[in-house]
Amino acid sequence: EPDPSSASRHPETKPSSGPSTSQLPDPVSPVTPPAKNNCMRFFEKVASFFGKPPQAAPVPSSLAVNPKEDSKKVELVLERWTLACFGNDLLPARQNLSIVFAPLPTLTLYSLLYLTLAEKARKRMRKICAVSEKSITSLGPLVSSLFSSLDPPSSLFFRVFVHRSQLDDVHDSWTDTVQSIFGNKIVVSVKQEEMPDYIRNHSNDILTHTIVPSTKGLVGMASACVVAEWFGKTSHFPSRPFALTYRESQMHDFFVLNGLCRKLITRTYMAWWINLRTDEDSSQDQLALILVRPFGRGGILRLREDLRPRHIHDLLSDLRSERSRECRILLPRFQLHSQAEMLNKWRLSGVEVSALRSGPRSSHPISPPFVSAVHGATLRIDEMGINCTLEGDDKPHTRLPHSYSPLEGSLDRSIDPNFHFRADSPFLLFLVHVPTLVPVLAGCYSGAPATSSVMLRRPLKTQSSVRVSSERKEEKSKVSRILKSITDKFERIKKRTKETLKRRKKNKKNKKSKIDGQDTRSTTTEETTVSSEKDAKWREKLRSLRSDESSKSASRRKGSRKKASNP
């Protein structure tokens, strides 16, 4: 573990700009830095006599730190942590897509938890988001600088609470290491009955309904609430559908923002950079809101799963290098608040909370592990800015969800020429510190009431299965139609041939019966009687005709004989 003298290696480390020292309870006594020798004192006196600032002592090469390498490590850790939270690997989100969390304070608390774990659990945590002792030592100055750069209305809060009776149980190596990296106010001793009120007051009421465990151990809290205003002008816009998928949408309240923005378009998504103002007199951009929306109305899950740690940093750096232009953007009015207990999720992911030991055969006392680690964040976006609305206005900005036909959904997808960008479908959001590109707040919005990932996956799967099944059905129907037509033709030909053969046979039989006076068509008794009567009549007619012909022929013969006898 880092020794207590590591505080001198980070001269830029400052205590977090949290509440005033008068309001804080008695913190744990930090480690006093080593006193300077007589040579250094004499050097300072000589420098002050000549009016020159004292030069810093040379740093040994073994303790030299490359700021570029440290910044890259911190960026990688923050990006991996953000993606792990998006994938619900570490933060319990109840399967809801509309969620907001604070990557930096929560990662700080996660790093403090890392210092209380055994090596087996540390390996697991390195795999998830690459947290190590080196990254933690470089994370401290970044956190302190961000705390000092944000204005007092904003709140980045993280503390580790311990009961005063447990101070003797906490090992000095852990407290010295933590305080040397993150400042003297990081570990605070508070009475158990006063701890909930202290947490609510110093976290700007973000961590509400906090339950303080009665068991021995450290209690960690992290929260964020950033207050900023728009640079451009805003105006109210009538409610319109917020499309969750191609078929499902809900009526939502929107507003229009006219200001300078930056745009980046890729194959799968569109990203926008919106500058924010943290103070009325501030000319430099300290914070920016980044919105990332996929082109497909069901692609928010795919976008969240396909993101990689370096993609986020490349996206932010590319957006920062783009040229800002005057744009007209349609934004939804919404409010997100999340509060979750993280230890249970970490234990389920394989990270077991165990005691800190300096070695496998160490005889040092065991520091109490974390018994609770709570994360909280809030974000409200409206015409005033981010988290700028008065507390009295807490009405929901969405109505009951409605279902639309596919035709209406396709018509609603058409581009509105009056807007350069419309955030009327699920999107990812990042509240970024511009100088360092650190995500202070991150989240995903998919409407309110929040849409679950299961509900969003179902229409995607059903649509794809319906498309595939319909195509297969169409192909099968074509083949079946062709086969059916061929078989019908063959059956018709067979029937015709059979009928013709039957007719020919019947005609032959009828001819024979006419000649012989017999008829083969005798099926029933009635038919036989009718046919016999007809045959008798026909025979009588034939006999009468024959008798008439015979009489005529006989008379002709007699007449011819008479003519021949009388020449």
Beta strands, then each sheet from edge to edge (+ up, - down):
strand 1: 99-101
strand 2: 155-162
strand 3: 187-189
strand 4: 218-225
strand 5: 228-230
strand 6: 233-243
strand 7: 248-265
strand 8: 269-277
strand 9: 287-294
strand 10: 325-332
strand 11: 334-341
strand 12: 370-381
strand 13: 385-386
strand 14: 398-403
strand 15: 421-422
strand 16: 427-433
strand 17: 438-445
sheet 1: 1+ 17- 16+ 9- 8+ 5- 13+
sheet 2: 1+ 17- 16+ 9- 8+ 7- 6+
sheet 3: 1+ 17- 16+ 9- 8+ 7- 10+ 15+
sheet 4: 1+ 17- 16+ 9- 8+ 7- 14+
sheet 5: 3+ 2+ 4- 12- 11+
end
